[in-house]
């Protein structure tokens, strides 16, 4: 990775040691590491950095039905402490470029979201590329949404059936909006809110932030090229709206809360998506953090900006419950 010189470093100085540590431990994807299985082995052997587990009421692993003809899906269900009142159900999709990571790598984020928002969180282990390429992850994500919505409607998760939320970070943020598109196109289930945390939204990879943030801030443009190659393969259609939601028609989608980081190749995708959603008549709030990096929200114990972003996400989720809704506001800081 090309280092960022001190004079040109736009990153918050407090985040620089963390970014450097993460970058040093992360596989050189698309460079010396080209095999997804090897990348996963390297990550599995890397100690966690600053992600302590937040206590919640209950955590349970189980499987739920996958798409027709596909395997069942492992999920991890987090329930908040106490809270016998109606609460949201968040269907959460982990990041990792559709290729790496899983329930364990994002356990701390799912716990924090559960504890902060008071929601039941269903974290989904969708199929990974290149073993299962597009649209396998999207199909799995939609199957998980359908299951969670059915459970919420039946009262089995203790949630408000009108407060089903899709959420995710990075590629999981892409899936969170893809399943909202699928739900619109397939007449359900109803989604109250989509929470997109520095989402992957366009296979084109040609925004200005891909150039200005190409290296030096943990996630690199080279990483993203490799991720898309794994996900789409040689014949995949990167223009399909379920692969690249920025290319979709966006009318009649649920409200969105979108988190972006200024030192992230994906920054412009998230901000452009927010603008296009607004143009399509969709209510949007944004949390834009100009001096943060891709992945920062996972470190609320280390970064003040992460605590702020997490609080905004949690408030947006909490406001989906029927008795807390007001004037269509979905919470967060408009930016």
Secondary structure, 3 states (H helix, E strand, C coil): CCCCCHHHCCCCHHHHHHHHHHHHHCCCECCCECCHHHHHHHHHCCCCCCCCCCCCCEEEEEEECCCCCCCCEEEEEEECCCCCCCEEEEEEECCCCCCCCCCCCCHHHHHHHHHHHCCEEEEEECCCCCCCCCCHHHHHHHHHHHHHHHHHHCCCCCEEEEEEEEEEECHHHHHHHHHHHHHHHCCCCCCCEEEEECCCCCCCCCCHHHHHCCCCCCCCHHHHHHHHHHHHCCCCCCCCCCCCHHHCCCCCCCCEEEEEEEECCCHHHHHHHHHHHHHCCCCEEEEEEEEEECCHHHCCCCCHHHHHHHHHHHHHHHCCCHHHCCCCCCCCCCC
